[in-house]
């Protein structure tokens, strides 16, 4: 019984996050946020997934993702590459 209680406590230490992106290339800084947050959360050991809807769906096109540059952040393609490297699921 004590072993199962310890296993349950370990499961609660991992956060589960759903990040929803609604902005696309028309607002590159806001479009970038779910991706950089996903990287930070995953690197901290949390379970993360990204869901894109509306204008954000165009970010999955290579031509768009390569051309988006958020203000004050590295190019969007770098955040996207890191999300893919960390195997964060992206639902469109």
MIDOSE-1310 file (N, C-alpha, C; in nm, 2 decimals, decimal comma, always signed):
residues 92
xxxx	+0,08/-0,12/+0,00/+0,00/+0,00/+0,00/+0,09/+0,13/+0,00; +0,19/+0,13/+0,08/+0,28/+0,24/+0,09/+0,35/+0,27/-0,05; +0,38/+0,16/-0,12/+0,44/+0,18/-0,25/+0,35/+0,25/-0,35; +0,22/+0,21/-0,35/+0,13/+0,28/-0,44/+0,10/+0,42/-0,40
xxxx	+0,11/+0,45/-0,27/+0,09/+0,59/-0,23/+0,21/+0,68/-0,28; +0,33/+0,62/-0,27/+0,45/+0,69/-0,32/+0,44/+0,71/-0,47; +0,40/+0,61/-0,54/+0,38/+0,63/-0,69/+0,28/+0,73/-0,72; +0,17/+0,74/-0,65/+0,07/+0,84/-0,67/+0,12/+0,98/-0,64
xxxx	+0,21/+0,99/-0,54/+0,27/+1,13/-0,51/+0,36/+1,17/-0,62; +0,43/+1,08/-0,68/+0,53/+1,11/-0,78/+0,45/+1,16/-0,91; +0,34/+1,10/-0,94/+0,26/+1,14/-1,05/+0,21/+1,28/-1,04; +0,18/+1,33/-0,92/+0,13/+1,46/-0,89/+0,23/+1,57/-0,91
xxxx	+0,36/+1,53/-0,91/+0,47/+1,63/-0,92/+0,48/+1,68/-1,07; +0,43/+1,61/-1,16/+0,44/+1,65/-1,30/+0,32/+1,73/-1,34; +0,34/+1,85/-1,39/+0,23/+1,93/-1,43/+0,19/+1,89/-1,58; +0,06/+1,91/-1,61/+0,01/+1,88/-1,74/-0,05/+2,01/-1,79
xxxx	+0,01/+2,06/-1,91/-0,03/+2,19/-1,96/-0,08/+2,17/-2,11; -0,19/+2,25/-2,14/-0,24/+2,26/-2,27/-0,22/+2,41/-2,31; -0,14/+2,43/-2,41/-0,12/+2,57/-2,46/-0,20/+2,59/-2,59; -0,28/+2,69/-2,59/-0,36/+2,71/-2,71/-0,32/+2,83/-2,79
xxxx	-0,28/+2,82/-2,91/-0,24/+2,93/-3,00/-0,35/+2,97/-3,09; -0,38/+3,10/-3,09/-0,48/+3,15/-3,18/-0,43/+3,26/-3,28; -0,31/+3,31/-3,25/-0,25/+3,41/-3,34/-0,15/+3,35/-3,44; -0,15/+3,41/-3,56/-0,06/+3,36/-3,66/+0,04/+3,46/-3,70
xxxx	+0,08/+3,46/-3,82/+0,18/+3,55/-3,87/+0,14/+3,70/-3,86; +0,02/+3,73/-3,85/-0,03/+3,87/-3,84/+0,02/+3,93/-3,70; +0,05/+3,85/-3,60/+0,10/+3,89/-3,47/+0,21/+3,80/-3,43; +0,33/+3,81/-3,48/+0,43/+3,71/-3,46/+0,48/+3,70/-3,32
xxxx	+0,47/+3,80/-3,24/+0,51/+3,79/-3,10/+0,42/+3,70/-3,02; +0,29/+3,73/-3,04/+0,19/+3,65/-2,97/+0,19/+3,50/-3,02; +0,21/+3,49/-3,15/+0,21/+3,35/-3,21/+0,32/+3,27/-3,15; +0,43/+3,33/-3,11/+0,55/+3,26/-3,06/+0,53/+3,21/-2,92
xxxx	+0,45/+3,28/-2,84/+0,43/+3,24/-2,69/+0,40/+3,10/-2,66; +0,31/+3,03/-2,72/+0,28/+2,89/-2,69/+0,40/+2,80/-2,71; +0,48/+2,84/-2,81/+0,60/+2,75/-2,84/+0,71/+2,77/-2,74; +0,74/+2,90/-2,71/+0,85/+2,92/-2,61/+0,81/+2,87/-2,47
xxxx	+0,68/+2,89/-2,44/+0,63/+2,84/-2,31/+0,64/+2,69/-2,30; +0,60/+2,62/-2,42/+0,60/+2,48/-2,42/+0,75/+2,42/-2,40; +0,84/+2,49/-2,46/+0,98/+2,45/-2,44/+1,02/+2,46/-2,30; +0,99/+2,57/-2,23/+1,03/+2,59/-2,09/+0,96/+2,49/-2,00
xxxx	+0,83/+2,47/-2,02/+0,76/+2,37/-1,94/+0,81/+2,23/-1,96; +0,84/+2,19/-2,08/+0,89/+2,05/-2,11/+1,02/+2,04/-2,05; +1,11/+2,14/-2,06/+1,25/+2,12/-2,01/+1,24/+2,12/-1,85; +1,14/+2,17/-1,79/+1,12/+2,16/-1,65/+1,06/+2,03/-1,61
xxxx	+1,03/+1,94/-1,70/+0,98/+1,81/-1,67/+0,83/+1,79/-1,67; +0,76/+1,89/-1,73/+0,62/+1,88/-1,74/+0,57/+1,82/-1,87; +0,44/+1,77/-1,86/+0,38/+1,72/-1,98/+0,31/+1,84/-2,05; +0,34/+1,85/-2,18/+0,29/+1,97/-2,25/+0,23/+1,93/-2,39
xxxx	+0,13/+2,00/-2,43/+0,09/+1,98/-2,57/+0,04/+2,12/-2,62; +0,04/+2,14/-2,75/+0,00/+2,27/-2,81/-0,12/+2,24/-2,90; -0,22/+2,32/-2,89/-0,33/+2,31/-2,99/-0,34/+2,45/-3,06; -0,34/+2,44/-3,19/-0,35/+2,56/-3,28/-0,49/+2,57/-3,34
xxxx	-0,55/+2,69/-3,34/-0,68/+2,71/-3,41/-0,68/+2,84/-3,47; -0,77/+2,86/-3,56/-0,79/+2,99/-3,63/-0,66/+3,03/-3,71; -0,62/+3,16/-3,69/-0,50/+3,21/-3,77/-0,37/+3,14/-3,73; -0,36/+3,07/-3,62/-0,24/+3,01/-3,58/-0,21/+2,88/-3,66
xxxx	-0,31/+2,83/-3,73/-0,28/+2,71/-3,81/-0,18/+2,73/-3,92; -0,17/+2,85/-3,97/-0,08/+2,88/-4,08/+0,07/+2,87/-4,04; +0,09/+2,87/-3,91/+0,23/+2,86/-3,86/+0,29/+2,73/-3,89; +0,21/+2,63/-3,92/+0,27/+2,49/-3,96/+0,31/+2,48/-4,10
xxxx	+0,29/+2,58/-4,18/+0,34/+2,59/-4,32/+0,49/+2,64/-4,31; +0,58/+2,56/-4,37/+0,72/+2,60/-4,37/+0,75/+2,74/-4,42; +0,68/+2,78/-4,52/+0,70/+2,92/-4,57/+0,67/+3,02/-4,47; +0,56/+3,00/-4,39/+0,52/+3,09/-4,29/+0,61/+3,09/-4,17
xxxx	+0,64/+2,96/-4,12/+0,72/+2,95/-4,00/+0,86/+3,00/-4,02; +0,91/+3,00/-4,14/+1,05/+3,05/-4,17/+1,05/+3,20/-4,18; +0,93/+3,26/-4,20/+0,93/+3,41/-4,22/+0,88/+3,49/-4,09; +0,84/+3,42/-3,99/+0,79/+3,49/-3,87/+0,90/+3,52/-3,78
xxxx	+0,91/+3,65/-3,74/+1,01/+3,70/-3,65/+0,94/+3,78/-3,54; +0,93/+3,72/-3,42/+0,87/+3,79/-3,31/+0,96/+3,91/-3,26; +0,90/+4,01/-3,20/+0,97/+4,12/-3,15/+1,04/+4,08/-3,02; +1,17/+4,10/-3,01/+1,24/+4,06/-2,89/+1,27/+3,92/-2,87
xxxx	+1,25/+3,83/-2,97/+1,27/+3,69/-2,95/+1,34/+3,64/-3,08; +1,41/+3,53/-3,07/+1,47/+3,47/-3,19/+1,36/+3,43/-3,29; +1,40/+3,41/-3,42/+1,30/+3,37/-3,52/+1,21/+3,25/-3,47; +1,09/+3,26/-3,51/+0,99/+3,15/-3,47/+1,04/+3,01/-3,51
xxxx	+1,10/+3,00/-3,62/+1,15/+2,87/-3,67/+1,24/+2,80/-3,56; +1,31/+2,88/-3,48/+1,39/+2,82/-3,38/+1,31/+2,76/-3,27; +1,20/+2,83/-3,23/+1,12/+2,78/-3,12/+1,04/+2,66/-3,17; +1,00/+2,66/-3,29/+0,93/+2,54/-3,35/+1,02/+2,42/-3,36
xxxx	+1,14/+2,44/-3,40/+1,24/+2,33/-3,41/+1,27/+2,27/-3,27; +1,27/+2,36/-3,17/+1,29/+2,31/-3,03/+1,17/+2,23/-2,98; +1,05/+2,27/-3,01/+0,93/+2,20/-2,97/+0,93/+2,06/-3,04; +0,97/+2,06/-3,16/+0,97/+1,93/-3,23/+1,08/+1,84/-3,17
xxxx	+1,20/+1,90/-3,14/+1,31/+1,82/-3,08/+1,26/+1,76/-2,95; +1,19/+1,83/-2,87/+1,14/+1,79/-2,74/+1,02/+1,70/-2,75; +0,97/+1,68/-2,87/+0,85/+1,59/-2,90/+0,73/+1,64/-2,83; +0,71/+1,77/-2,83/+0,58/+1,82/-2,78/+0,48/+1,81/-2,89
xxxx	+0,37/+1,74/-2,86/+0,26/+1,72/-2,97/+0,20/+1,86/-3,00; +0,17/+1,87/-3,13/+0,11/+1,99/-3,18/-0,02/+1,94/-3,26; -0,13/+1,99/-3,21/-0,26/+1,96/-3,28/-0,31/+2,08/-3,35; -0,35/+2,06/-3,48/-0,40/+2,17/-3,56/-0,55/+2,14/-3,59
